[in-house]
């Protein structure tokens, strides 16, 4: 029977939609969805992988299908694994179930898996087709790809700014604002801000400098309303431990709103302040200083990888932005632009003067995309291919 490739695309899209249901619930493992159809092309099983659920998406789909899987086709966004991990190899289950054909979007970037699952299926006589909706599938699991190959999180630099590249007005006592509201008020509208929380929900961690805490007193939480397996890790760069004990962020931990989800990186910590923060339930770690006297960003990113953080969103001020871009840790940028011009010679730019030390033209975005959120626009682009070895 000749495969119906239009149906293949539709069912792969359904598998991708199922995989997205694992966002916030699968890290540090990939997002995977599976659809099982019988020999008559009727859907007989589906599955979405979640870390706590343990069973892989294809196993859930096979269990639903039962004997109807024999002679059928599995649609999946990521190559089935062929090694023993937290669970037995999924390829063995597919072979035992008598599946005739597997249609997948992409090869698993995990070096332990890459290509071996497909090879084992083909050796057992199962027809394998790979590549449908591959670009969409790769975008979905870009954080996993970066983490599994290099053991560091996929880093997105996010900023909201005016058309003239300002992220905040001139600091000063006249700029009064409520706690949790940026200096000078919100730049972008509600639709863009809601999308930021979608991005936070997709991230394992968020990072700002202590200057942001001092200026805005934010909570830095995921307010998407969607479930997540572990709290969003809130990371603060604070060389001299200036983080106020009465800040909303510290109180959210000490009062039990969150537990052990704030990590402060400092240079040479004051022992007394360090103990005070730890008494509030906050972790404090020392990292070396890099050139220019800023905290070593690559060392911080490596440390987060050791905590199985697969994705990090930087929402810092101009100094943190410059440090992140200069250090080379940023994989992707997501810049929101509001249709306004702030002006002012001392308004805060995207990157602090003198903080970006890279050759002209080196930071060039690839595969850029334009998005619209109400009256605001956003540019998304990559500085590095997350699938590069």
Buried (B, 14 or more C-beta within 10 A) or exposed (E): EEEEEEBBBEBBBBBBBBBEBBBBBBBBBBBBBBBBBBBEBEBBBBBBBBBEBEBBBBBBBBBBBEEBBEBBBBBBBBBBBBBEEEEEBBBBBBBEBEBBBBBBBBBBBBEEBBEBBBEBBEEEEBEBBBEBBBEBBBEBBBBBBBBBBBEBBBBBBBBBBBEEBBBBBBBEEEBEBEEEEBBBEEBBBEEBBEBBBEBBBBBBBBBBBBBBBEBBBBBBBBEBEBEBBBBBBBBBBBBEBBBEEEBBBBBBBBEEBBEEBBBBBBBEBEEEBBEBBEEBBBBBEEBEEBEEEBBBBEBBBBBBBEBBBBBBBBBBBBBBBBBBBBBBBBBBBBBBBBEBEBEEEEBBBBBBEEBBEEEEEEBEBEEEEEEEBBEBBBBBBBBBBBBEE
